[in-house]
Amino acid sequence: MGNPSKPPRARDPRIVAVVNQQGCTGCEACLTVCPVDSIEPVPGAAHPGLFKLVEIDLDRCIGCGLCPKICPWDTIDMVDYKQAREVAPTRTFRSVVPGHRAGAASPV
């Protein structure tokens, strides 16, 4: 995972945020609080401007915990960094990260 246009973080965090796109409404409230710009809007397939979701770049997230606090739909969880790469694909159905295989597993 990871957006190559953004610089890497200094060190790996203990926990990172993972969004459950099944409950995400695309309100983008989380975008306003992320201090490292690790949350990306994911455009809708048929109507890019109408149906959006968000995805969290695990290579950028620093585990600050601000996004789950502001999410009005409680769709963002803080997950152990070592488990995040296994958990994220089960909750991500559409991705903007090059090479990321969204929807690799069924939703949790």
C-alpha atoms as an extended CHARMM CRD file, in Angstrom:
* protein
*
       108  EXT
         1         1  MET       CA              0.0000000000        0.0000000000        0.0000000000  PROA      1               0.0000000000
         2         2  GLY       CA              1.1280000000        3.5780000000        0.0130000000  PROA      2               0.0000000000
         3         3  ASN       CA              0.9270000000        6.6820000000       -2.0810000000  PROA      3               0.0000000000
         4         4  PRO       CA              4.3310000000        7.2340000000       -3.7300000000  PROA      4               0.0000000000
         5         5  SER       CA              3.7150000000       10.9860000000       -4.0930000000  PROA      5               0.0000000000
         6         6  LYS       CA              3.9110000000       11.4990000000       -0.3060000000  PROA      6               0.0000000000
         7         7  PRO       CA              7.0760000000       11.1910000000        1.7960000000  PROA      7               0.0000000000
         8         8  PRO       CA              7.3820000000        8.2110000000        4.1840000000  PROA      8               0.0000000000
         9         9  ARG       CA              6.8810000000        8.6720000000        7.9290000000  PROA      9               0.0000000000
        10        10  ALA       CA              9.8470000000        8.5830000000       10.2920000000  PROA      10              0.0000000000
        11        11  ARG       CA              8.9530000000        5.3010000000       12.0890000000  PROA      11              0.0000000000
        12        12  ASP       CA              6.1770000000        2.7210000000       12.2830000000  PROA      12              0.0000000000
        13        13  PRO       CA              3.4090000000        3.4740000000       14.7880000000  PROA      13              0.0000000000
        14        14  ARG       CA              2.0440000000        1.0030000000       17.3440000000  PROA      14              0.0000000000
        15        15  ILE       CA             -1.4980000000        1.3120000000       15.9330000000  PROA      15              0.0000000000
        16        16  VAL       CA             -3.0020000000        2.6830000000       12.7140000000  PROA      16              0.0000000000
        17        17  ALA       CA             -6.4840000000        3.6490000000       11.5600000000  PROA      17              0.0000000000
        18        18  VAL       CA             -8.5160000000        1.3930000000        9.2900000000  PROA      18              0.0000000000
        19        19  VAL       CA            -11.8220000000        2.5280000000        7.7730000000  PROA      19              0.0000000000
        20        20  ASN       CA            -14.7020000000        0.1410000000        7.2070000000  PROA      20              0.0000000000
        21        21  GLN       CA            -15.9500000000        1.3040000000        3.8150000000  PROA      21              0.0000000000
        22        22  GLN       CA            -19.1780000000       -0.6320000000        4.2860000000  PROA      22              0.0000000000
        23        23  GLY       CA            -20.3090000000        2.0180000000        6.7870000000  PROA      23              0.0000000000
        24        24  CYS       CA            -18.4820000000        5.0310000000        5.3320000000  PROA      24              0.0000000000
        25        25  THR       CA            -20.7330000000        7.7370000000        3.8740000000  PROA      25              0.0000000000
        26        26  GLY       CA            -17.9500000000        9.8160000000        2.3420000000  PROA      26              0.0000000000
        27        27  CYS       CA            -18.6620000000       12.8080000000        4.5790000000  PROA      27              0.0000000000
        28        28  GLU       CA            -14.8880000000       13.4380000000        4.7260000000  PROA      28              0.0000000000
        29        29  ALA       CA            -14.9810000000       14.7060000000        8.3360000000  PROA      29              0.0000000000
        30        30  CYS       CA            -11.8760000000       12.6150000000        9.0020000000  PROA      30              0.0000000000
        31        31  LEU       CA             -9.9240000000       14.4530000000        6.3040000000  PROA      31              0.0000000000
        32        32  THR       CA            -10.1010000000       17.6560000000        8.3380000000  PROA      32              0.0000000000
        33        33  VAL       CA             -8.3240000000       16.2140000000       11.3890000000  PROA      33              0.0000000000
        34        34  CYS       CA             -5.5860000000       14.0480000000        9.8830000000  PROA      34              0.0000000000
        35        35  PRO       CA             -2.2590000000       15.7450000000       10.6990000000  PROA      35              0.0000000000
        36        36  VAL       CA             -0.2790000000       13.8080000000        8.0610000000  PROA      36              0.0000000000
        37        37  ASP       CA             -2.7640000000       13.7120000000        5.1730000000  PROA      37              0.0000000000
        38        38  SER       CA             -3.0240000000        9.9160000000        5.2560000000  PROA      38              0.0000000000
        39        39  ILE       CA             -6.7370000000        9.7600000000        4.4000000000  PROA      39              0.0000000000
        40        40  GLU       CA             -7.6650000000        9.6800000000        0.7280000000  PROA      40              0.0000000000
        41        41  PRO       CA            -11.1130000000       10.1560000000       -0.8200000000  PROA      41              0.0000000000
        42        42  VAL       CA            -12.0440000000        7.2490000000       -3.0790000000  PROA      42              0.0000000000
        43        43  PRO       CA            -14.2760000000        8.3210000000       -5.9750000000  PROA      43              0.0000000000
        44        44  GLY       CA            -17.3670000000        6.3320000000       -6.8270000000  PROA      44              0.0000000000
        45        45  ALA       CA            -17.2360000000        4.0430000000       -9.8160000000  PROA      45              0.0000000000
        46        46  ALA       CA            -20.2160000000        5.2860000000      -11.8120000000  PROA      46              0.0000000000
        47        47  HSD       CA            -20.5190000000        8.8250000000      -10.4220000000  PROA      47              0.0000000000
        48        48  PRO       CA            -17.1520000000       10.0210000000       -9.0480000000  PROA      48              0.0000000000
        49        49  GLY       CA            -18.5560000000       13.2180000000       -7.5450000000  PROA      49              0.0000000000
        50        50  LEU       CA            -21.5720000000       11.6660000000       -5.8600000000  PROA      50              0.0000000000
        51        51  PHE       CA            -20.6210000000        8.4530000000       -4.1010000000  PROA      51              0.0000000000
        52        52  LYS       CA            -17.3090000000        8.7340000000       -2.2890000000  PROA      52              0.0000000000
        53        53  LEU       CA            -15.6240000000        6.7130000000        0.4030000000  PROA      53              0.0000000000
        54        54  VAL       CA            -12.3280000000        7.2440000000        2.2020000000  PROA      54              0.0000000000
        55        55  GLU       CA             -9.2870000000        5.0300000000        2.5560000000  PROA      55              0.0000000000
        56        56  ILE       CA             -6.4120000000        5.3220000000        5.0150000000  PROA      56              0.0000000000
        57        57  ASP       CA             -2.8730000000        5.0100000000        3.7020000000  PROA      57              0.0000000000
        58        58  LEU       CA             -1.2420000000        2.6410000000        6.1810000000  PROA      58              0.0000000000
        59        59  ASP       CA              2.2110000000        3.8010000000        5.0940000000  PROA      59              0.0000000000
        60        60  ARG       CA              1.3900000000        7.3840000000        6.1500000000  PROA      60              0.0000000000
        61        61  CYS       CA             -0.8780000000        6.9580000000        9.1890000000  PROA      61              0.0000000000
        62        62  ILE       CA              0.8940000000        7.8080000000       12.4510000000  PROA      62              0.0000000000
        63        63  GLY       CA             -1.7630000000        6.3170000000       14.7530000000  PROA      63              0.0000000000
        64        64  CYS       CA             -2.8240000000        9.5880000000       16.3780000000  PROA      64              0.0000000000
        65        65  GLY       CA             -6.4190000000        8.3870000000       16.8500000000  PROA      65              0.0000000000
        66        66  LEU       CA             -8.1130000000       11.6310000000       15.8090000000  PROA      66              0.0000000000
        67        67  CYS       CA            -10.1040000000       10.2630000000       12.8560000000  PROA      67              0.0000000000
        68        68  PRO       CA            -12.1340000000        7.6680000000       14.8050000000  PROA      68              0.0000000000
        69        69  LYS       CA            -13.0430000000       10.3540000000       17.3330000000  PROA      69              0.0000000000
        70        70  ILE       CA            -14.5360000000       12.6340000000       14.6920000000  PROA      70              0.0000000000
        71        71  CYS       CA            -16.1730000000       10.0020000000       12.4630000000  PROA      71              0.0000000000
        72        72  PRO       CA            -19.9500000000       10.4590000000       12.9020000000  PROA      72              0.0000000000
        73        73  TRP       CA            -20.6080000000        6.8940000000       11.6870000000  PROA      73              0.0000000000
        74        74  ASP       CA            -18.0510000000        5.0510000000       13.8820000000  PROA      74              0.0000000000
        75        75  THR       CA            -16.5090000000        3.3590000000       10.8440000000  PROA      75              0.0000000000
        76        76  ILE       CA            -12.8500000000        3.9610000000       11.7040000000  PROA      76              0.0000000000
        77        77  ASP       CA            -11.0170000000        1.6490000000       14.0830000000  PROA      77              0.0000000000
        78        78  MET       CA             -7.5150000000        1.7550000000       15.4860000000  PROA      78              0.0000000000
        79        79  VAL       CA             -5.7910000000       -1.5420000000       14.7140000000  PROA      79              0.0000000000
        80        80  ASP       CA             -2.4250000000       -2.9760000000       15.7510000000  PROA      80              0.0000000000
        81        81  TYR       CA              0.0610000000       -1.9730000000       13.0510000000  PROA      81              0.0000000000
        82        82  LYS       CA              1.3010000000       -5.5250000000       12.5400000000  PROA      82              0.0000000000
        83        83  GLN       CA             -2.2620000000       -6.7460000000       11.8910000000  PROA      83              0.0000000000
        84        84  ALA       CA             -3.4520000000       -3.7620000000        9.8420000000  PROA      84              0.0000000000
        85        85  ARG       CA             -2.2710000000       -5.1150000000        6.4860000000  PROA      85              0.0000000000
        86        86  GLU       CA             -4.4460000000       -8.1900000000        7.0300000000  PROA      86              0.0000000000
        87        87  VAL       CA             -7.4480000000       -6.2980000000        8.4260000000  PROA      87              0.0000000000
        88        88  ALA       CA             -7.5920000000       -3.4040000000        5.9390000000  PROA      88              0.0000000000
        89        89  PRO       CA             -8.3300000000       -5.4810000000        2.8060000000  PROA      89              0.0000000000
        90        90  THR       CA            -11.3130000000       -7.0690000000        4.5540000000  PROA      90              0.0000000000
        91        91  ARG       CA            -12.8610000000       -3.6090000000        4.9920000000  PROA      91              0.0000000000
        92        92  THR       CA            -11.7070000000       -1.8470000000        1.8200000000  PROA      92              0.0000000000
        93        93  PHE       CA            -13.7540000000       -2.3750000000       -1.3320000000  PROA      93              0.0000000000
        94        94  ARG       CA            -12.4600000000        0.4500000000       -3.5310000000  PROA      94              0.0000000000
        95        95  SER       CA             -8.9490000000        1.8220000000       -3.4160000000  PROA      95              0.0000000000
        96        96  VAL       CA             -6.9670000000        4.7190000000       -4.8550000000  PROA      96              0.0000000000
        97        97  VAL       CA             -3.6120000000        3.2960000000       -3.8320000000  PROA      97              0.0000000000
        98        98  PRO       CA             -1.6970000000        1.9070000000       -6.8320000000  PROA      98              0.0000000000
        99        99  GLY       CA             -1.1570000000       -1.8270000000       -6.5450000000  PROA      99              0.0000000000
       100       100  HSD       CA             -3.5660000000       -2.2270000000       -3.6080000000  PROA      100             0.0000000000
       101       101  ARG       CA             -5.9530000000       -5.1200000000       -4.1330000000  PROA      101             0.0000000000
       102       102  ALA       CA             -9.2180000000       -3.7910000000       -2.7220000000  PROA      102             0.0000000000
       103       103  GLY       CA            -11.9290000000       -6.2400000000       -1.7630000000  PROA      103             0.0000000000
       104       104  ALA       CA             -9.5220000000       -9.1350000000       -1.3340000000  PROA      104             0.0000000000
       105       105  ALA       CA            -11.6520000000      -10.6360000000        1.3930000000  PROA      105             0.0000000000
       106       106  SER       CA            -15.2490000000      -10.4750000000        2.5360000000  PROA      106             0.0000000000
       107       107  PRO       CA            -16.3250000000       -7.6170000000        4.8510000000  PROA      107             0.0000000000
       108       108  VAL       CA            -16.0410000000       -8.0830000000        8.6010000000  PROA      108             0.0000000000
